[in-house]
């Protein structure tokens, strides 16, 4: 499974309606570090297919959702469970830190 691009219009349906935890990758086309984080998110989407949904949101194209979650810098990753945020990680993150954050929530399944 690959990442799913979401918009302001379908955010609630996709994220709140998900039956598995959702990792949201907030990014922007002009952000250099975002490319590395997005590549990592795509790998995680494939690795945890069926256990984790990974969505991406371009903050420039979809400003309402970015404002709703107070995205002040990119990249920012937010992990959602049952439609609500449970973990927030900003900046260029190391893979081990991200996987550790995910593991504690995926183990609850």
Residue pairs with C-beta under 8 A, 6 or more apart in sequence:
1 45
1 46
1 49
1 50
2 42
2 45
2 46
3 25
3 38
3 41
3 42
3 45
3 54
3 55
3 56
4 14
4 53
4 54
4 55
4 56
5 55
5 56
5 57
5 58
6 14
6 15
6 24
6 55
6 56
6 57
6 62
6 65
7 57
7 61
7 62
7 65
8 62
8 63
8 64
8 65
11 57
11 62
11 65
12 83
14 22
14 53
14 55
15 22
15 24
15 55
15 80
15 83
16 83
17 83
18 53
18 80
18 83
20 50
20 51
20 52
20 53
20 109
21 51
21 52
21 53
21 79
21 80
21 81
21 86
21 102
21 105
21 106
21 109
22 52
22 53
22 54
22 55
22 79
22 80
22 81
23 41
23 44
23 52
23 53
23 54
23 55
23 77
23 78
23 79
23 80
23 102
24 54
24 55
24 56
24 57
24 69
24 77
24 78
24 79
24 80
25 34
25 37
25 38
25 41
25 54
25 55
25 56
25 57
25 75
25 77
26 56
26 57
26 59
26 66
26 69
26 71
26 74
26 75
26 76
26 77
26 78
27 34
27 37
27 38
27 56
27 57
27 58
27 59
27 74
27 75
28 34
28 58
28 59
28 60
28 74
29 58
29 60
30 60
31 74
31 75
33 74
33 75
33 91
33 92
34 74
34 75
36 92
37 75
37 77
37 92
37 93
38 56
38 75
40 93
40 95
40 98
41 54
41 56
41 77
42 54
44 52
44 54
44 98
44 99
44 102
45 52
45 53
45 54
48 54
48 102
48 106
51 106
51 109
52 102
52 106
57 65
57 66
59 66
59 71
59 74
69 78
69 85
73 90
73 91
75 90
75 91
75 92
75 93
76 88
76 89
76 90
76 91
77 88
77 89
77 90
77 93
77 98
78 85
78 87
78 88
78 89
79 85
79 86
79 87
79 88
79 89
79 101
79 102
79 105
80 86
81 105
81 108
86 105
87 101
87 105
89 97
89 98
89 101
